[in-house]
């Protein structure tokens, strides 16, 4: 189940990153870099923080290769044109990726037995790739300005952590669903955190 979630999250984030590259009129290399960075960037940062060297994205290249393959498919004109017609595709893919990778971060931190570390690693895993994508695309990172992004990941991480000892799979599904629903509701109803 964990592998399936990771592949779904990788695909979702790769689509999100590749679409940003296409919107920014990048060439195929730029689109591939953004797709791959969005998909595996958060996991790489997480692994470096907990001492997994080299990070799993390099030990198990299936994730990076999946992200590259998905980015190439998204770059194809007939696919790109169809995705472009669905204006909410980036939001949906980004929400799914955020939810899945948030709970993958909880799973990675489970052996440490530290709630704060678990939530922090969940947040980094969920938003890290998106932050790198935004920086590479020369945008202000979405977590600082848009909707209810990092907050949704934190809430989903807390929900997952609270259910962790009851059932791991249920905890991950409910945590990911919480993040996805919060992100979509935040976009629909324009929820924002207070700004200065």
N, C-alpha and C positions, 0 to 999 in steps of 0.2 A: 504493500500500500504506500509506503514512504517513497519508494522509487517512482511509482505512478504519479504521486503528488508532485514530486520534484520535476518530472518530465512535463507535466501539465503547466506548472509554474514557469518552467524554462521556456516553453512554447509561448505562453501568454506574455511574459516579459520581453521575449525576443521580438514578437509582433509589435509590442508597444515601442520598443527602442528603434526597430527598423522603420516604423511609421514616422517617428520623430525625425529620423535621418532623411526620409523622403520629403517630409514637409519642409525641411531645411535645405532642400535641393542638393543633398550630398551625392557624391558618386557612389558606386557599389561598395567600394572599400569603406567609406564612411558609414554607410547603412549597415554593413556587416559588423563594424566595430561597435556602433551604438546598440545593435541587436544583441551582440554577445556580451557587451559590458553590462547592459541592463539585466540580462538573464543570469550572469554568474558573478557580477561585481560584489553584491552584498554578501554572498557566500565566501568569496575570497577574503573580504575584510574580516568577516566573522572568524574564519579559520586562522588568519594571522593573529587575531586577538587571543585565541585560545591555544595557540602554539601548534596548530596543524600545518606543518611545513613539509613539502610544498602543499598548498591548499588543494582540497579535493577536486576542484575544477581542473587541475592539472594532473592529479593522480588518476582521476576517472574522467577522461576527456569527452565522454558521451554527452555531457551537459553542454559544453562549449561547442561541440560539433553539431548537436541538435540546434542550438541557437544560431549557428552559422547557416545551417541548411534552411531553417525557417526564414531567416533574413533574406536569403537568396530567393526563396519562393515568394516572399512578400514584395521583393524588388521587381519581379516579373510584371510587365505592363498589364497583362490581363487580370492578374491577381490584385495588383496595386490599385487599378481602377475600380475594381469591385469593393475593395476595403475602403477606399476613399469615399465611396458613396454612402458608407455606413459611418456617419459622423461620430457615433458613440463608441466605435470599436476600440479606440485607444483607451478610453475610460474603462470599458469593460475588461479589456486584457490587463490593464494596469491594476485594476481592483482584484482580479483573480490572482495575478502574480503576487501582489502584496499580501493577500490573505494566506496563500499557500506558503510563501517563504517566511512569513512571520512565524507560523507554527513549526516550520522546519528549524527555525532558530531556537525555539523552545526545546525541540527534540535534541538539538546539538548541545544544549546547555544542561540537559536533564541530569547528567552524571555529576555535575558540580554541586547540586543541592542548594543553590543560592538563588532565591527568588529575584533579587535585584539584577544579578548577572543574567538570569534567564530572560527577563523582560528586556534588558539592554541588548542582548545578543539577538533576540527576536526582532527588535526594532532595526538593528543594524542589518540583519539578513534581509528584512523586508524592504527597507528604504535605500540601502547602500547602493545597489545597482542603478536605481532611479536617480539618485543624487549624482552619481558619476555620469550617467546619460545626460542629465541637464547641464552639468558643467562642460562636458565635451561638446554639447550643442550650443554652448554660450547662452544658456538660459539661467535665470535665477532658480535654484532648486525648488521643485514643487512643494517639498515638505515645509518650506518657510513661508509660502505665500498662497497656496491653493487649497481650497476646500478644507477638508478635515482628514488629512493624509496620515501623518505620523501619529496623530491622536487615535485614529482608527486602529492602527497597528498596535499601539500600546494597550488599548481596551481589549482587542482580540487576544493579545498575549496574556493579559491578566485572566481573561475568561478561560483560555486554554490551560493556564497554570493552575487555576482553581479546580479544574476537572481532571487534572493529570493523574492523580492517585486513584481515581474512580475507574477510568478506562482511557488508555493512551489514544487509541484510534478515535473514539468519540470526542475526546478533548481536542484533538487536532482538527477534526471536521467542524465542530462547533466554533472553535477559535477562528478558523479560516472563514467560515460563513459569517461570523460576526464582523470581521474586517470588511468582507466584500459588501455586505448589506449596508454597513455604516458609510463606506465610500460612495456607494451608488445613491443612498439617501442624501448624503452631504452634497453631492453634485446636483441632484434634482431639486433640493430645497435650498441650495446655496448656503449651507452651513459654513461658517468661518469662525476661527478663533478671534478674540479681540485683537485689534491692531493699535499701535501707538498713534 
